[in-house]
Amino acid sequence: MPQSTHERVAELHSLAEHAHAAAAVAHGKGDHFTAHELSKKALEYSMNAYRQSEELVEEARILARQ
């Protein structure tokens, strides 16, 4: 079943949230390298969610003009 863009954006936000939480745990255990890598992954997920959200906004603007 194809996933809607809204669902994909929500999934990316959720993945970012989990990566941030895992990074915090790793940092708390003193594993700063893993924490840094997880933080980078969280940023990647967040940026992808942001880009896709912006695309949805633009699509809505286009549809509203029609």
MMTF fields as JSON, N, C-alpha, C and O atoms, coordinates in Angstrom:
{
  "mmtfVersion": "1.0.0",
  "mmtfProducer": "UNKNOWN",
  "numBonds": 263,
  "numAtoms": 264,
  "numGroups": 66,
  "numChains": 1,
  "numModels": 1,
  "chainsPerModel": [1],
  "groupsPerChain": [66],
  "chainIdList": ["A"],
  "bondAtomList": [4, 2, 8, 6, 12, 10, 16, 14, 20, 18, 24, 22, 28, 26, 32, 30, 36, 34, 40, 38, 44, 42, 48, 46, 52, 50, 56, 54, 60, 58, 64, 62, 68, 66, 72, 70, 76, 74, 80, 78, 84, 82, 88, 86, 92, 90, 96, 94, 100, 98, 104, 102, 108, 106, 112, 110, 116, 114, 120, 118, 124, 122, 128, 126, 132, 130, 136, 134, 140, 138, 144, 142, 148, 146, 152, 150, 156, 154, 160, 158, 164, 162, 168, 166, 172, 170, 176, 174, 180, 178, 184, 182, 188, 186, 192, 190, 196, 194, 200, 198, 204, 202, 208, 206, 212, 210, 216, 214, 220, 218, 224, 222, 228, 226, 232, 230, 236, 234, 240, 238, 244, 242, 248, 246, 252, 250, 256, 254, 260, 258],
  "bondOrderList": [1, 1, 1, 1, 1, 1, 1, 1, 1, 1, 1, 1, 1, 1, 1, 1, 1, 1, 1, 1, 1, 1, 1, 1, 1, 1, 1, 1, 1, 1, 1, 1, 1, 1, 1, 1, 1, 1, 1, 1, 1, 1, 1, 1, 1, 1, 1, 1, 1, 1, 1, 1, 1, 1, 1, 1, 1, 1, 1, 1, 1, 1, 1, 1, 1],
  "groupList": [{"groupName": "MET", "atomNameList": ["N", "CA", "C", "O"], "elementList": ["N", "C", "C", "O"], "formalChargeList": [0, 0, 0, 0], "bondAtomList": [1, 0, 2, 1, 3, 2], "bondOrderList": [1, 1, 2], "singleLetterCode": "M", "chemCompType": "L-PEPTIDE LINKING"}, {"groupName": "PRO", "atomNameList": ["N", "CA", "C", "O"], "elementList": ["N", "C", "C", "O"], "formalChargeList": [0, 0, 0, 0], "bondAtomList": [1, 0, 2, 1, 3, 2], "bondOrderList": [1, 1, 2], "singleLetterCode": "P", "chemCompType": "L-PEPTIDE LINKING"}, {"groupName": "GLN", "atomNameList": ["N", "CA", "C", "O"], "elementList": ["N", "C", "C", "O"], "formalChargeList": [0, 0, 0, 0], "bondAtomList": [1, 0, 2, 1, 3, 2], "bondOrderList": [1, 1, 2], "singleLetterCode": "Q", "chemCompType": "L-PEPTIDE LINKING"}, {"groupName": "SER", "atomNameList": ["N", "CA", "C", "O"], "elementList": ["N", "C", "C", "O"], "formalChargeList": [0, 0, 0, 0], "bondAtomList": [1, 0, 2, 1, 3, 2], "bondOrderList": [1, 1, 2], "singleLetterCode": "S", "chemCompType": "L-PEPTIDE LINKING"}, {"groupName": "THR", "atomNameList": ["N", "CA", "C", "O"], "elementList": ["N", "C", "C", "O"], "formalChargeList": [0, 0, 0, 0], "bondAtomList": [1, 0, 2, 1, 3, 2], "bondOrderList": [1, 1, 2], "singleLetterCode": "T", "chemCompType": "L-PEPTIDE LINKING"}, {"groupName": "HIS", "atomNameList": ["N", "CA", "C", "O"], "elementList": ["N", "C", "C", "O"], "formalChargeList": [0, 0, 0, 0], "bondAtomList": [1, 0, 2, 1, 3, 2], "bondOrderList": [1, 1, 2], "singleLetterCode": "H", "chemCompType": "L-PEPTIDE LINKING"}, {"groupName": "GLU", "atomNameList": ["N", "CA", "C", "O"], "elementList": ["N", "C", "C", "O"], "formalChargeList": [0, 0, 0, 0], "bondAtomList": [1, 0, 2, 1, 3, 2], "bondOrderList": [1, 1, 2], "singleLetterCode": "E", "chemCompType": "L-PEPTIDE LINKING"}, {"groupName": "ARG", "atomNameList": ["N", "CA", "C", "O"], "elementList": ["N", "C", "C", "O"], "formalChargeList": [0, 0, 0, 0], "bondAtomList": [1, 0, 2, 1, 3, 2], "bondOrderList": [1, 1, 2], "singleLetterCode": "R", "chemCompType": "L-PEPTIDE LINKING"}, {"groupName": "VAL", "atomNameList": ["N", "CA", "C", "O"], "elementList": ["N", "C", "C", "O"], "formalChargeList": [0, 0, 0, 0], "bondAtomList": [1, 0, 2, 1, 3, 2], "bondOrderList": [1, 1, 2], "singleLetterCode": "V", "chemCompType": "L-PEPTIDE LINKING"}, {"groupName": "ALA", "atomNameList": ["N", "CA", "C", "O"], "elementList": ["N", "C", "C", "O"], "formalChargeList": [0, 0, 0, 0], "bondAtomList": [1, 0, 2, 1, 3, 2], "bondOrderList": [1, 1, 2], "singleLetterCode": "A", "chemCompType": "L-PEPTIDE LINKING"}, {"groupName": "LEU", "atomNameList": ["N", "CA", "C", "O"], "elementList": ["N", "C", "C", "O"], "formalChargeList": [0, 0, 0, 0], "bondAtomList": [1, 0, 2, 1, 3, 2], "bondOrderList": [1, 1, 2], "singleLetterCode": "L", "chemCompType": "L-PEPTIDE LINKING"}, {"groupName": "GLY", "atomNameList": ["N", "CA", "C", "O"], "elementList": ["N", "C", "C", "O"], "formalChargeList": [0, 0, 0, 0], "bondAtomList": [1, 0, 2, 1, 3, 2], "bondOrderList": [1, 1, 2], "singleLetterCode": "G", "chemCompType": "PEPTIDE LINKING"}, {"groupName": "LYS", "atomNameList": ["N", "CA", "C", "O"], "elementList": ["N", "C", "C", "O"], "formalChargeList": [0, 0, 0, 0], "bondAtomList": [1, 0, 2, 1, 3, 2], "bondOrderList": [1, 1, 2], "singleLetterCode": "K", "chemCompType": "L-PEPTIDE LINKING"}, {"groupName": "ASP", "atomNameList": ["N", "CA", "C", "O"], "elementList": ["N", "C", "C", "O"], "formalChargeList": [0, 0, 0, 0], "bondAtomList": [1, 0, 2, 1, 3, 2], "bondOrderList": [1, 1, 2], "singleLetterCode": "D", "chemCompType": "L-PEPTIDE LINKING"}, {"groupName": "PHE", "atomNameList": ["N", "CA", "C", "O"], "elementList": ["N", "C", "C", "O"], "formalChargeList": [0, 0, 0, 0], "bondAtomList": [1, 0, 2, 1, 3, 2], "bondOrderList": [1, 1, 2], "singleLetterCode": "F", "chemCompType": "L-PEPTIDE LINKING"}, {"groupName": "TYR", "atomNameList": ["N", "CA", "C", "O"], "elementList": ["N", "C", "C", "O"], "formalChargeList": [0, 0, 0, 0], "bondAtomList": [1, 0, 2, 1, 3, 2], "bondOrderList": [1, 1, 2], "singleLetterCode": "Y", "chemCompType": "L-PEPTIDE LINKING"}, {"groupName": "ASN", "atomNameList": ["N", "CA", "C", "O"], "elementList": ["N", "C", "C", "O"], "formalChargeList": [0, 0, 0, 0], "bondAtomList": [1, 0, 2, 1, 3, 2], "bondOrderList": [1, 1, 2], "singleLetterCode": "N", "chemCompType": "L-PEPTIDE LINKING"}, {"groupName": "ILE", "atomNameList": ["N", "CA", "C", "O"], "elementList": ["N", "C", "C", "O"], "formalChargeList": [0, 0, 0, 0], "bondAtomList": [1, 0, 2, 1, 3, 2], "bondOrderList": [1, 1, 2], "singleLetterCode": "I", "chemCompType": "L-PEPTIDE LINKING"}],
  "groupTypeList": [0, 1, 2, 3, 4, 5, 6, 7, 8, 9, 6, 10, 5, 3, 10, 9, 6, 5, 9, 5, 9, 9, 9, 9, 8, 9, 5, 11, 12, 11, 13, 5, 14, 4, 9, 5, 6, 10, 3, 12, 12, 9, 10, 6, 15, 3, 0, 16, 9, 15, 7, 2, 3, 6, 6, 10, 8, 6, 6, 9, 7, 17, 10, 9, 7, 2],
  "groupIdList": [1, 2, 3, 4, 5, 6, 7, 8, 9, 10, 11, 12, 13, 14, 15, 16, 17, 18, 19, 20, 21, 22, 23, 24, 25, 26, 27, 28, 29, 30, 31, 32, 33, 34, 35, 36, 37, 38, 39, 40, 41, 42, 43, 44, 45, 46, 47, 48, 49, 50, 51, 52, 53, 54, 55, 56, 57, 58, 59, 60, 61, 62, 63, 64, 65, 66],
  "secStructList": [7, 7, 7, 7, 2, 2, 2, 2, 2, 2, 2, 2, 2, 2, 2, 2, 2, 2, 2, 2, 2, 2, 2, 2, 2, 2, 2, 2, 6, 6, 7, 2, 2, 2, 2, 2, 2, 2, 2, 2, 2, 2, 2, 2, 2, 2, 2, 2, 2, 2, 2, 2, 2, 2, 2, 2, 2, 2, 2, 2, 2, 2, 2, 2, 2, 7],
  "xCoordList": [0.848, 0.0, 0.896, 1.769, 0.692, 1.522, 1.272, 0.155, 2.324, 2.257, 2.029, 2.677, 1.121, 0.89, 2.093, 2.87, 2.217, 3.324, 3.224, 4.235, 1.998, 1.807, 2.299, 2.951, 1.99, 2.436, 3.954, 4.568, 4.563, 6.023, 6.684, 7.675, 6.141, 6.686, 6.575, 7.517, 5.422, 5.243, 6.233, 6.782, 6.458, 7.417, 8.834, 9.573, 9.207, 10.541, 10.696, 11.753, 9.658, 9.715, 9.877, 10.634, 9.172, 9.272, 10.676, 11.242, 11.23, 12.593, 13.595, 14.517, 13.411, 14.306, 14.193, 15.195, 12.957, 12.738, 13.457, 14.109, 13.334, 13.976, 15.501, 16.197, 16.015, 17.47, 17.987, 19.049, 17.244, 17.649, 17.656, 18.578, 16.626, 16.552, 17.705, 18.321, 17.996, 19.103, 20.437, 21.33, 20.566, 21.797, 21.966, 23.072, 20.872, 20.941, 21.37, 22.168, 20.849, 21.226, 22.708, 23.431, 23.158, 24.569, 25.461, 26.503, 25.052, 25.849, 25.91, 26.958, 24.771, 24.723, 25.62, 26.087, 25.863, 26.743, 28.199, 29.08, 28.441, 29.814, 30.263, 31.433, 29.349, 29.686, 29.416, 28.401, 30.349, 30.155, 30.209, 29.544, 30.982, 31.035, 29.674, 29.162, 29.091, 27.773, 26.726, 25.87, 26.79, 25.848, 25.944, 24.924, 27.155, 27.348, 26.767, 26.085, 27.021, 26.499, 24.968, 24.332, 24.381, 22.922, 22.338, 21.263, 23.03, 22.573, 22.591, 21.681, 23.618, 23.688, 22.534, 21.942, 22.215, 21.109, 19.784, 18.926, 19.626, 18.405, 18.255, 17.154, 19.346, 19.312, 18.909, 18.116, 19.446, 19.098, 17.594, 16.941, 17.055, 15.622, 14.799, 13.806, 15.222, 14.499, 14.511, 13.487, 15.659, 15.765, 14.918, 14.285, 14.901, 14.064, 12.584, 11.81, 12.199, 10.804, 10.455, 9.37, 11.36, 11.132, 10.961, 10.031, 11.85, 11.763, 10.443, 9.788, 10.063, 8.81, 7.609, 6.619, 7.681, 6.607, 6.487, 5.381, 7.615, 7.615, 6.991, 6.267, 7.268, 6.668, 5.147, 4.416, 4.677, 3.235, 2.6, 1.518, 3.27, 2.757, 2.673, 1.672, 3.706, 3.705, 2.604, 1.941, 2.402, 1.328, -0.029, -0.904, -0.208, -1.474, -1.69, -2.814, -0.624, -0.743, -1.158, -2.015, -0.553, -0.875, -2.336, -3.055, -2.765, -4.164, -5.136, -6.221, -4.767, -5.639, -5.816, -6.853, -4.823, -4.906, -5.779, -6.235, -6.015, -6.783, -8.264, -9.03],
  "yCoordList": [-1.173, 0.0, 1.239, 1.364, 2.16, 3.358, 4.25, 4.35, 4.875, 5.723, 7.168, 7.636, 7.869, 9.267, 10.098, 9.707, 11.244, 12.139, 12.577, 12.693, 12.819, 13.218, 12.126, 12.415, 10.889, 9.777, 9.667, 9.4, 9.869, 9.79, 10.892, 10.644, 12.099, 13.208, 12.886, 13.109, 12.361, 11.995, 10.914, 10.947, 9.953, 8.887, 9.454, 9.046, 10.387, 10.99, 11.759, 11.701, 12.475, 13.174, 12.176, 12.422, 11.063, 10.031, 9.422, 9.208, 9.146, 8.605, 9.585, 9.182, 10.864, 11.883, 11.904, 11.993, 11.82, 11.804, 10.628, 10.788, 9.459, 8.265, 8.363, 7.949, 8.905, 9.067, 10.042, 9.821, 11.124, 12.077, 11.407, 11.604, 10.619, 9.937, 8.946, 8.868, 8.193, 7.229, 7.956, 7.474, 9.113, 9.904, 10.358, 10.332, 10.769, 11.204, 10.063, 10.263, 8.877, 7.708, 7.4, 7.166, 7.401, 7.12, 8.159, 7.825, 9.409, 10.475, 10.267, 10.437, 9.896, 9.646, 8.496, 8.457, 7.556, 6.422, 6.734, 5.893, 7.956, 8.345, 7.948, 8.12, 7.417, 7.017, 8.199, 8.251, 9.139, 10.395, 10.212, 10.945, 9.257, 9.026, 8.554, 9.085, 7.566, 7.074, 8.173, 8.322, 8.936, 10.037, 11.029, 11.507, 11.336, 12.271, 11.698, 12.41, 10.446, 9.821, 9.784, 10.041, 9.471, 9.445, 10.849, 11.023, 11.833, 13.213, 13.635, 14.323, 13.227, 13.53, 12.867, 13.47, 11.627, 10.907, 11.606, 11.742, 12.041, 12.755, 14.038, 14.374, 14.745, 15.965, 15.641, 16.365, 14.571, 14.155, 13.87, 14.326, 13.121, 12.822, 14.114, 14.295, 14.993, 16.248, 17.114, 17.685, 17.208, 18.017, 17.418, 18.157, 16.106, 15.466, 15.724, 15.993, 15.642, 15.917, 17.365, 17.647, 18.271, 19.689, 19.914, 20.601, 19.341, 19.516, 18.978, 19.624, 17.81, 17.233, 18.043, 18.163, 18.593, 19.455, 20.709, 21.148, 21.277, 22.452, 22.124, 22.944, 20.945, 20.517, 20.411, 20.787, 19.906, 19.815, 21.197, 21.41, 22.124, 23.496, 24.097, 24.723, 23.914, 24.452, 23.818, 24.515, 22.527, 21.855, 22.409, 22.605, 22.661, 23.217, 24.622, 24.982, 25.418, 26.76, 26.706, 27.472, 25.805, 25.655, 25.243, 25.802, 24.274, 23.827, 24.928, 25.024, 25.756, 26.832, 27.888, 28.55, 28.051, 29.038, 28.559, 29.368, 27.274, 26.721, 26.888, 26.472],
  "zCoordList": [0.0, 0.0, 0.0, 0.859, -0.955, -0.995, 0.222, 0.728, 0.658, 1.833, 1.386, 0.449, 2.043, 1.69, 2.122, 2.994, 1.49, 1.832, 3.286, 3.979, 3.743, 5.145, 6.091, 7.095, 5.773, 6.62, 6.602, 7.635, 5.439, 5.331, 6.157, 6.843, 6.094, 6.887, 8.377, 9.138, 8.789, 10.201, 10.607, 11.708, 9.714, 10.001, 10.154, 11.05, 9.285, 9.38, 10.691, 11.32, 11.107, 12.39, 13.538, 14.477, 13.46, 14.493, 14.524, 15.596, 13.348, 13.277, 13.879, 14.588, 13.596, 14.173, 15.687, 16.396, 16.174, 17.62, 18.276, 19.308, 17.678, 18.242, 18.166, 19.093, 17.073, 16.954, 17.999, 18.58, 18.245, 19.285, 20.659, 21.45, 20.932, 22.228, 22.383, 23.446, 21.326, 21.377, 21.543, 22.24, 20.901, 21.045, 22.491, 23.033, 23.106, 24.504, 25.41, 26.326, 25.165, 25.965, 25.772, 26.741, 24.509, 24.23, 24.891, 25.455, 24.822, 25.458, 26.973, 27.596, 27.545, 28.987, 29.415, 30.553, 28.501, 28.795, 28.468, 28.645, 27.988, 27.67, 26.274, 25.932, 25.458, 24.093, 23.166, 22.472, 23.174, 22.454, 20.941, 20.21, 20.463, 19.024, 18.515, 17.529, 19.178, 18.776, 18.905, 18.033, 19.982, 20.183, 19.029, 18.531, 18.607, 17.492, 16.201, 15.464, 15.925, 14.709, 14.726, 13.703, 15.865, 15.975, 15.84, 15.266, 16.359, 16.209, 14.748, 14.286, 14.025, 12.595, 11.849, 10.954, 12.216, 11.579, 11.897, 11.026, 13.132, 13.515, 12.702, 12.266, 12.501, 11.693, 10.256, 9.653, 9.714, 8.356, 8.243, 7.305, 9.194, 9.178, 9.294, 8.589, 10.181, 10.386, 9.132, 8.757, 8.49, 7.273, 6.146, 5.392, 6.027, 5.006, 5.289, 4.37, 6.54, 6.903, 6.585, 6.077, 6.878, 6.592, 5.092, 4.669, 4.29, 2.832, 2.292, 1.474, 2.746, 2.267, 2.748, 2.026, 3.939, 4.435, 3.575, 3.259, 3.203, 2.336, 0.978, 0.413, 0.462, -0.805, -0.671, -1.587, 0.453, 0.683, 0.73, 0.184, 1.378, 1.454, 0.056, -0.292, -0.737, -2.096, -2.94, -3.709, -2.811, -3.541, -3.127, -3.971, -1.839, -1.35, -1.908, -2.258, -1.994, -2.557, -4.016, -4.457, -4.755, -6.166, -6.331, -7.159, -5.548, -5.62, -5.227, -5.8, -4.265, -3.814, -4.905, -4.96, -5.765, -6.84, -7.991, -8.799, -8.075, -9.203, -9.043, -9.912]
}
